[in-house]
Amino acid sequence: MNTDLLITALIVGIGTWLMRFLPTRIDTSAITPDGPVSRFLDATGPAAIAALCVASFLPMMEADWSALTMLAAGVAGTFLGFRLRRDISLACVCGAAAYGLAYWLV
């Protein structure tokens, strides 16, 4: 295995874990609603959706119609999941499920 790839995967994995773990350990009683920590925590949900979109857009570099179909299904699932309950977690799950279903069908 390529050592550079392994180091990159470890850095990204540790960073992802920290982004998910640290917000659960922050004392929220001292956080002001318009403060930088509050804005950061509010941005983590849309950042997760953006990361899923970037991962979906990468296959488009090949201009493959099946990749476009899967991307459209994922975006539609994300949109519908968010419209259903206004919950970013549900939107991510619906988008990933729609993308996976389209991948299975294509």
C-alpha positions as a printed Julia matrix, in Angstrom:
106×3 Matrix{Float64}:
   0.0    0.0     0.0
   1.15   3.52   -0.73
   2.4    5.2     2.47
   1.16   8.66    1.39
  -2.34   7.29    0.92
  -2.29   5.64    4.32
  -1.1    8.82    6.05
  -3.76  10.89    4.26
  -6.49   8.42    5.2
  -5.38   8.5     8.85
  -5.33  12.31    8.95
  -8.78  12.54    7.36
 -10.14   9.82    9.66
  -8.81  11.49   12.81
 -10.12  14.87   11.65
 -13.56  13.41   10.93
 -13.65  11.7    14.3
 -12.67  14.93   16.07
 -15.34  16.89   14.18
 -17.95  14.46   15.44
 -16.6   13.86   18.95
 -15.57  17.31   20.16
 -18.99  19.0    19.76
 -20.44  16.43   22.15
 -17.91  17.41   24.83
 -18.35  21.2    24.66
 -20.11  22.87   27.61
 -22.97  24.58   25.78
 -24.16  26.62   28.77
 -21.54  29.32   28.1
 -22.08  29.48   24.32
 -23.75  32.62   23.02
 -26.24  32.06   20.2
 -24.36  34.31   17.78
 -20.86  33.36   18.89
 -18.23  31.61   16.78
 -18.71  28.21   18.45
 -22.45  28.31   17.85
 -21.92  29.26   14.19
 -19.36  26.47   13.83
 -21.74  23.87   15.28
 -24.57  25.14   13.06
 -22.37  24.71    9.99
 -21.4   21.08   10.6
 -24.67  19.69    9.19
 -24.52  21.56    5.88
 -20.8   20.76    5.7
 -21.65  17.04    5.87
 -24.11  17.4     3.01
 -21.55  19.37    1.01
 -19.0   16.6     1.56
 -21.48  14.02    0.29
 -22.15  16.18   -2.78
 -18.44  16.53   -3.53
 -18.02  12.77   -3.27
 -20.94  12.38   -5.67
 -19.62  14.95   -8.15
 -16.23  13.29   -8.53
 -17.5   10.58  -10.9
 -18.92  13.32  -13.13
 -15.4   14.07  -14.3
 -15.8   11.05  -16.56
 -19.15  12.28  -17.96
 -20.83   8.95  -17.24
 -24.64   9.04  -17.45
 -25.01   6.42  -14.74
 -22.98   8.64  -12.39
 -25.26  11.58  -13.24
 -28.32   9.44  -12.51
 -26.95   8.41   -9.12
 -26.03  12.02   -8.33
 -29.51  13.25   -9.25
 -31.09  10.55   -7.06
 -28.85  11.48   -4.12
 -29.57  15.19   -4.42
 -33.31  14.54   -4.75
 -33.25  12.24   -1.71
 -31.39  14.84    0.33
 -33.79  17.58   -0.7
 -36.87  15.49    0.03
 -35.5   14.27    3.35
 -34.87  17.84    4.47
 -38.26  19.07    3.26
 -39.99  16.22    5.1
 -38.8   16.97    8.64
 -36.32  19.89    8.45
 -33.71  17.57    9.95
 -30.2   17.55    8.53
 -29.55  13.99    9.73
 -32.61  12.64    7.98
 -31.63  14.54    4.83
 -28.18  12.89    4.84
 -29.63   9.44    5.38
 -32.27   9.89    2.68
 -29.71  11.21    0.21
 -27.31   8.36    0.89
 -30.12   5.81    0.64
 -31.37   7.26   -2.65
 -27.83   7.31   -4.04
 -27.28   3.7    -2.93
 -30.6    2.61   -4.43
 -29.75   4.3    -7.73
 -26.32   2.65   -7.67
 -27.94  -0.73   -7.14
 -30.45  -0.16   -9.96
 -27.92   1.23  -12.44
